[in-house]
Amino acid sequence: SLEPSCLLPGLQDFLQKVPFCTNSTSTAGHLLPAGGTIDCTSAVGYLAVYRICFALCCFFALWAVMMVGVRSSKDPRSALQNGFWGIKFMIVTGIAIGAFFIPETGFGPAWMWVGLIGGFAFILVQLVYIVDFAHSWAEAWVSNYEEEESRGWFAALCCVTGLQYALSLTGIALLYVYFTEADNCSLNKFFITFNMILCLAVSIMSIWPSIQEHAPKSGLLQSSMVTLYTVYLTWSAVANNPDAECNPGFLGIIGDKQNKVHFDKTSIIGLVIWMLCILYSTLRSANNVSRLADPEKQATLSDDGGSHSGGGGSNEVRDNEEEAVAYSWSLFHVVFITATLYVMMTLTNWYQPNSSLETLNANAASMWVKIISSWFCLGLYAWTLVAPMVLSDREFN
């Protein structure tokens, strides 16, 4: 990915030697016509990440519009979806190059707000995947324990649950130590305390007798995972508090008092969670697509031993979307738009660039996006617990 490379310290020095830069030290730069150069200071740093992600969003938006109404792979547009990779790469490259000629004035702040909205939307998608993963994980381990009656599975359940709650309690304690003061930081205190109470509430709900009666596989393993993720979102929220006295994470807990560009720990964890969610969604989608296959074709596969061998012994590649697509291709690209904006905001630490590319300002909007996301996470998990009880006439898998 090009976005992280834009943050490398030595890249700006290298670009100063490129002829098309306005302040290039290369003699070849004088051979270019007037207006044929660009300011390379905007080609690196956080605004460069904004411009590259802007290009990717434009590309995905174009493809989302083009794929509206596709019902099956028989549609002529399926060739554009599944092929022409060289042309797609050239389109993205062309848009990215053009994005660097967008005037800097007003672009950064405006695109930051777009990034906040898109990043928040993808966080909601992440929440669905995380809650789904928590339930799938717990159900698999509980089923193994019940079927095998092995103490090993029970010990694993207890150890993982205890570890996640221990990490959560440690995180909450550290948030109180570093992001609150005795007579100040009331907003941070509210965020931390309120989320701690909500985490305790959903944990109690998960083992409540009436909940267990309708959802017997719900339990503390899921709650501990959701609690740990909520603590991370709370940390990320208070780390974006614009009040410097209540935000040592912004200035650097390690003692760096200069407001320099840095890639903090919350961003690293955020990218790791993003990659895991993308991987998990891919595996889940592949599993769902396999279930959508024609039962008659599945029987044929079983009868043939799982392969279609011709005279040359080669396997036949089948199109499993001839009747209907397995997912909305337009929605697929819309999700990638939100994923791109989430990566953009994560790489830029959810901060607001100011007039200098080497400094950043935390902003209240980012803080509220993260804290509201944590409430959505807890609300979504709480609903998965009470839904089987409220909607008793429906089956929940």
Secondary structure as a PSIPRED ss2 file (coil, helix, strand):
# PSIPRED VFORMAT (PSIPRED V4.0)

   1 S C   1.000  0.000  0.000
   2 L H   0.000  1.000  0.000
   3 E H   0.000  1.000  0.000
   4 P H   0.000  1.000  0.000
   5 S H   0.000  1.000  0.000
   6 C C   1.000  0.000  0.000
   7 L C   1.000  0.000  0.000
   8 L C   1.000  0.000  0.000
   9 P H   0.000  1.000  0.000
  10 G H   0.000  1.000  0.000
  11 L H   0.000  1.000  0.000
  12 Q H   0.000  1.000  0.000
  13 D H   0.000  1.000  0.000
  14 F H   0.000  1.000  0.000
  15 L H   0.000  1.000  0.000
  16 Q C   1.000  0.000  0.000
  17 K C   1.000  0.000  0.000
  18 V C   1.000  0.000  0.000
  19 P C   1.000  0.000  0.000
  20 F C   1.000  0.000  0.000
  21 C E   0.000  0.000  1.000
  22 T C   1.000  0.000  0.000
  23 N C   1.000  0.000  0.000
  24 S C   1.000  0.000  0.000
  25 T C   1.000  0.000  0.000
  26 S C   1.000  0.000  0.000
  27 T H   0.000  1.000  0.000
  28 A H   0.000  1.000  0.000
  29 G H   0.000  1.000  0.000
  30 H H   0.000  1.000  0.000
  31 L H   0.000  1.000  0.000
  32 L C   1.000  0.000  0.000
  33 P C   1.000  0.000  0.000
  34 A C   1.000  0.000  0.000
  35 G C   1.000  0.000  0.000
  36 G C   1.000  0.000  0.000
  37 T C   1.000  0.000  0.000
  38 I E   0.000  0.000  1.000
  39 D C   1.000  0.000  0.000
  40 C H   0.000  1.000  0.000
  41 T H   0.000  1.000  0.000
  42 S H   0.000  1.000  0.000
  43 A C   1.000  0.000  0.000
  44 V C   1.000  0.000  0.000
  45 G C   1.000  0.000  0.000
  46 Y H   0.000  1.000  0.000
  47 L H   0.000  1.000  0.000
  48 A H   0.000  1.000  0.000
  49 V H   0.000  1.000  0.000
  50 Y H   0.000  1.000  0.000
  51 R H   0.000  1.000  0.000
  52 I H   0.000  1.000  0.000
  53 C H   0.000  1.000  0.000
  54 F H   0.000  1.000  0.000
  55 A H   0.000  1.000  0.000
  56 L H   0.000  1.000  0.000
  57 C H   0.000  1.000  0.000
  58 C H   0.000  1.000  0.000
  59 F H   0.000  1.000  0.000
  60 F H   0.000  1.000  0.000
  61 A H   0.000  1.000  0.000
  62 L H   0.000  1.000  0.000
  63 W H   0.000  1.000  0.000
  64 A H   0.000  1.000  0.000
  65 V H   0.000  1.000  0.000
  66 M H   0.000  1.000  0.000
  67 M C   1.000  0.000  0.000
  68 V C   1.000  0.000  0.000
  69 G C   1.000  0.000  0.000
  70 V C   1.000  0.000  0.000
  71 R C   1.000  0.000  0.000
  72 S C   1.000  0.000  0.000
  73 S C   1.000  0.000  0.000
  74 K C   1.000  0.000  0.000
  75 D C   1.000  0.000  0.000
  76 P C   1.000  0.000  0.000
  77 R C   1.000  0.000  0.000
  78 S H   0.000  1.000  0.000
  79 A H   0.000  1.000  0.000
  80 L H   0.000  1.000  0.000
  81 Q H   0.000  1.000  0.000
  82 N H   0.000  1.000  0.000
  83 G C   1.000  0.000  0.000
  84 F C   1.000  0.000  0.000
  85 W H   0.000  1.000  0.000
  86 G H   0.000  1.000  0.000
  87 I H   0.000  1.000  0.000
  88 K H   0.000  1.000  0.000
  89 F H   0.000  1.000  0.000
  90 M H   0.000  1.000  0.000
  91 I H   0.000  1.000  0.000
  92 V H   0.000  1.000  0.000
  93 T H   0.000  1.000  0.000
  94 G H   0.000  1.000  0.000
  95 I H   0.000  1.000  0.000
  96 A H   0.000  1.000  0.000
  97 I H   0.000  1.000  0.000
  98 G H   0.000  1.000  0.000
  99 A H   0.000  1.000  0.000
 100 F C   1.000  0.000  0.000
 101 F C   1.000  0.000  0.000
 102 I C   1.000  0.000  0.000
 103 P C   1.000  0.000  0.000
 104 E C   1.000  0.000  0.000
 105 T C   1.000  0.000  0.000
 106 G C   1.000  0.000  0.000
 107 F H   0.000  1.000  0.000
 108 G H   0.000  1.000  0.000
 109 P H   0.000  1.000  0.000
 110 A H   0.000  1.000  0.000
 111 W H   0.000  1.000  0.000
 112 M H   0.000  1.000  0.000
 113 W H   0.000  1.000  0.000
 114 V H   0.000  1.000  0.000
 115 G H   0.000  1.000  0.000
 116 L H   0.000  1.000  0.000
 117 I H   0.000  1.000  0.000
 118 G H   0.000  1.000  0.000
 119 G H   0.000  1.000  0.000
 120 F H   0.000  1.000  0.000
 121 A H   0.000  1.000  0.000
 122 F H   0.000  1.000  0.000
 123 I H   0.000  1.000  0.000
 124 L H   0.000  1.000  0.000
 125 V H   0.000  1.000  0.000
 126 Q H   0.000  1.000  0.000
 127 L H   0.000  1.000  0.000
 128 V H   0.000  1.000  0.000
 129 Y H   0.000  1.000  0.000
 130 I H   0.000  1.000  0.000
 131 V H   0.000  1.000  0.000
 132 D H   0.000  1.000  0.000
 133 F H   0.000  1.000  0.000
 134 A H   0.000  1.000  0.000
 135 H H   0.000  1.000  0.000
 136 S H   0.000  1.000  0.000
 137 W H   0.000  1.000  0.000
 138 A H   0.000  1.000  0.000
 139 E H   0.000  1.000  0.000
 140 A H   0.000  1.000  0.000
 141 W H   0.000  1.000  0.000
 142 V H   0.000  1.000  0.000
 143 S H   0.000  1.000  0.000
 144 N H   0.000  1.000  0.000
 145 Y H   0.000  1.000  0.000
 146 E H   0.000  1.000  0.000
 147 E H   0.000  1.000  0.000
 148 E H   0.000  1.000  0.000
 149 E C   1.000  0.000  0.000
 150 S C   1.000  0.000  0.000
 151 R H   0.000  1.000  0.000
 152 G H   0.000  1.000  0.000
 153 W H   0.000  1.000  0.000
 154 F H   0.000  1.000  0.000
 155 A H   0.000  1.000  0.000
 156 A H   0.000  1.000  0.000
 157 L H   0.000  1.000  0.000
 158 C H   0.000  1.000  0.000
 159 C H   0.000  1.000  0.000
 160 V H   0.000  1.000  0.000
 161 T H   0.000  1.000  0.000
 162 G H   0.000  1.000  0.000
 163 L H   0.000  1.000  0.000
 164 Q H   0.000  1.000  0.000
 165 Y H   0.000  1.000  0.000
 166 A H   0.000  1.000  0.000
 167 L H   0.000  1.000  0.000
 168 S H   0.000  1.000  0.000
 169 L H   0.000  1.000  0.000
 170 T H   0.000  1.000  0.000
 171 G H   0.000  1.000  0.000
 172 I H   0.000  1.000  0.000
 173 A H   0.000  1.000  0.000
 174 L H   0.000  1.000  0.000
 175 L H   0.000  1.000  0.000
 176 Y H   0.000  1.000  0.000
 177 V H   0.000  1.000  0.000
 178 Y H   0.000  1.000  0.000
 179 F H   0.000  1.000  0.000
 180 T C   1.000  0.000  0.000
 181 E E   0.000  0.000  1.000
 182 A C   1.000  0.000  0.000
 183 D C   1.000  0.000  0.000
 184 N E   0.000  0.000  1.000
 185 C C   1.000  0.000  0.000
 186 S H   0.000  1.000  0.000
 187 L H   0.000  1.000  0.000
 188 N H   0.000  1.000  0.000
 189 K H   0.000  1.000  0.000
 190 F H   0.000  1.000  0.000
 191 F H   0.000  1.000  0.000
 192 I H   0.000  1.000  0.000
 193 T H   0.000  1.000  0.000
 194 F H   0.000  1.000  0.000
 195 N H   0.000  1.000  0.000
 196 M H   0.000  1.000  0.000
 197 I H   0.000  1.000  0.000
 198 L H   0.000  1.000  0.000
 199 C H   0.000  1.000  0.000
 200 L H   0.000  1.000  0.000
 201 A H   0.000  1.000  0.000
 202 V H   0.000  1.000  0.000
 203 S H   0.000  1.000  0.000
 204 I H   0.000  1.000  0.000
 205 M H   0.000  1.000  0.000
 206 S H   0.000  1.000  0.000
 207 I C   1.000  0.000  0.000
 208 W C   1.000  0.000  0.000
 209 P H   0.000  1.000  0.000
 210 S H   0.000  1.000  0.000
 211 I H   0.000  1.000  0.000
 212 Q H   0.000  1.000  0.000
 213 E H   0.000  1.000  0.000
 214 H H   0.000  1.000  0.000
 215 A C   1.000  0.000  0.000
 216 P C   1.000  0.000  0.000
 217 K C   1.000  0.000  0.000
 218 S C   1.000  0.000  0.000
 219 G C   1.000  0.000  0.000
 220 L H   0.000  1.000  0.000
 221 L H   0.000  1.000  0.000
 222 Q H   0.000  1.000  0.000
 223 S H   0.000  1.000  0.000
 224 S H   0.000  1.000  0.000
 225 M H   0.000  1.000  0.000
 226 V H   0.000  1.000  0.000
 227 T H   0.000  1.000  0.000
 228 L H   0.000  1.000  0.000
 229 Y H   0.000  1.000  0.000
 230 T H   0.000  1.000  0.000
 231 V H   0.000  1.000  0.000
 232 Y H   0.000  1.000  0.000
 233 L H   0.000  1.000  0.000
 234 T H   0.000  1.000  0.000
 235 W H   0.000  1.000  0.000
 236 S H   0.000  1.000  0.000
 237 A H   0.000  1.000  0.000
 238 V H   0.000  1.000  0.000
 239 A C   1.000  0.000  0.000
 240 N C   1.000  0.000  0.000
 241 N C   1.000  0.000  0.000
 242 P C   1.000  0.000  0.000
 243 D C   1.000  0.000  0.000
 244 A H   0.000  1.000  0.000
 245 E H   0.000  1.000  0.000
 246 C H   0.000  1.000  0.000
 247 N C   1.000  0.000  0.000
 248 P H   0.000  1.000  0.000
 249 G H   0.000  1.000  0.000
 250 F H   0.000  1.000  0.000
 251 L H   0.000  1.000  0.000
 252 G C   1.000  0.000  0.000
 253 I C   1.000  0.000  0.000
 254 I C   1.000  0.000  0.000
 255 G C   1.000  0.000  0.000
 256 D C   1.000  0.000  0.000
 257 K C   1.000  0.000  0.000
 258 Q C   1.000  0.000  0.000
 259 N C   1.000  0.000  0.000
 260 K C   1.000  0.000  0.000
 261 V C   1.000  0.000  0.000
 262 H C   1.000  0.000  0.000
 263 F C   1.000  0.000  0.000
 264 D C   1.000  0.000  0.000
 265 K H   0.000  1.000  0.000
 266 T H   0.000  1.000  0.000
 267 S H   0.000  1.000  0.000
 268 I H   0.000  1.000  0.000
 269 I H   0.000  1.000  0.000
 270 G H   0.000  1.000  0.000
 271 L H   0.000  1.000  0.000
 272 V H   0.000  1.000  0.000
 273 I H   0.000  1.000  0.000
 274 W H   0.000  1.000  0.000
 275 M H   0.000  1.000  0.000
 276 L H   0.000  1.000  0.000
 277 C H   0.000  1.000  0.000
 278 I H   0.000  1.000  0.000
 279 L H   0.000  1.000  0.000
 280 Y H   0.000  1.000  0.000
 281 S H   0.000  1.000  0.000
 282 T H   0.000  1.000  0.000
 283 L H   0.000  1.000  0.000
 284 R H   0.000  1.000  0.000
 285 S H   0.000  1.000  0.000
 286 A H   0.000  1.000  0.000
 287 N H   0.000  1.000  0.000
 288 N H   0.000  1.000  0.000
 289 V H   0.000  1.000  0.000
 290 S H   0.000  1.000  0.000
 291 R H   0.000  1.000  0.000
 292 L C   1.000  0.000  0.000
 293 A C   1.000  0.000  0.000
 294 D C   1.000  0.000  0.000
 295 P H   0.000  1.000  0.000
 296 E H   0.000  1.000  0.000
 297 K H   0.000  1.000  0.000
 298 Q H   0.000  1.000  0.000
 299 A H   0.000  1.000  0.000
 300 T H   0.000  1.000  0.000
 301 L H   0.000  1.000  0.000
 302 S H   0.000  1.000  0.000
 303 D H   0.000  1.000  0.000
 304 D C   1.000  0.000  0.000
 305 G C   1.000  0.000  0.000
 306 G C   1.000  0.000  0.000
 307 S C   1.000  0.000  0.000
 308 H C   1.000  0.000  0.000
 309 S E   0.000  0.000  1.000
 310 G C   1.000  0.000  0.000
 311 G C   1.000  0.000  0.000
 312 G C   1.000  0.000  0.000
 313 G C   1.000  0.000  0.000
 314 S C   1.000  0.000  0.000
 315 N E   0.000  0.000  1.000
 316 E C   1.000  0.000  0.000
 317 V C   1.000  0.000  0.000
 318 R C   1.000  0.000  0.000
 319 D C   1.000  0.000  0.000
 320 N C   1.000  0.000  0.000
 321 E C   1.000  0.000  0.000
 322 E C   1.000  0.000  0.000
 323 E C   1.000  0.000  0.000
 324 A C   1.000  0.000  0.000
 325 V C   1.000  0.000  0.000
 326 A C   1.000  0.000  0.000
 327 Y C   1.000  0.000  0.000
 328 S C   1.000  0.000  0.000
 329 W H   0.000  1.000  0.000
 330 S H   0.000  1.000  0.000
 331 L H   0.000  1.000  0.000
 332 F H   0.000  1.000  0.000
 333 H H   0.000  1.000  0.000
 334 V H   0.000  1.000  0.000
 335 V H   0.000  1.000  0.000
 336 F H   0.000  1.000  0.000
 337 I H   0.000  1.000  0.000
 338 T H   0.000  1.000  0.000
 339 A H   0.000  1.000  0.000
 340 T H   0.000  1.000  0.000
 341 L H   0.000  1.000  0.000
 342 Y H   0.000  1.000  0.000
 343 V H   0.000  1.000  0.000
 344 M H   0.000  1.000  0.000
 345 M H   0.000  1.000  0.000
 346 T H   0.000  1.000  0.000
 347 L H   0.000  1.000  0.000
 348 T C   1.000  0.000  0.000
 349 N C   1.000  0.000  0.000
 350 W C   1.000  0.000  0.000
 351 Y C   1.000  0.000  0.000
 352 Q E   0.000  0.000  1.000
 353 P E   0.000  0.000  1.000
 354 N C   1.000  0.000  0.000
 355 S C   1.000  0.000  0.000
 356 S C   1.000  0.000  0.000
 357 L C   1.000  0.000  0.000
 358 E C   1.000  0.000  0.000
 359 T C   1.000  0.000  0.000
 360 L E   0.000  0.000  1.000
 361 N E   0.000  0.000  1.000
 362 A C   1.000  0.000  0.000
 363 N C   1.000  0.000  0.000
 364 A H   0.000  1.000  0.000
 365 A H   0.000  1.000  0.000
 366 S H   0.000  1.000  0.000
 367 M H   0.000  1.000  0.000
 368 W H   0.000  1.000  0.000
 369 V H   0.000  1.000  0.000
 370 K H   0.000  1.000  0.000
 371 I H   0.000  1.000  0.000
 372 I H   0.000  1.000  0.000
 373 S H   0.000  1.000  0.000
 374 S H   0.000  1.000  0.000
 375 W H   0.000  1.000  0.000
 376 F H   0.000  1.000  0.000
 377 C H   0.000  1.000  0.000
 378 L H   0.000  1.000  0.000
 379 G H   0.000  1.000  0.000
 380 L H   0.000  1.000  0.000
 381 Y H   0.000  1.000  0.000
 382 A H   0.000  1.000  0.000
 383 W H   0.000  1.000  0.000
 384 T H   0.000  1.000  0.000
 385 L H   0.000  1.000  0.000
 386 V H   0.000  1.000  0.000
 387 A H   0.000  1.000  0.000
 388 P H   0.000  1.000  0.000
 389 M H   0.000  1.000  0.000
 390 V H   0.000  1.000  0.000
 391 L C   1.000  0.000  0.000
 392 S C   1.000  0.000  0.000
 393 D C   1.000  0.000  0.000
 394 R C   1.000  0.000  0.000
 395 E C   1.000  0.000  0.000
 396 F C   1.000  0.000  0.000
 397 N C   1.000  0.000  0.000
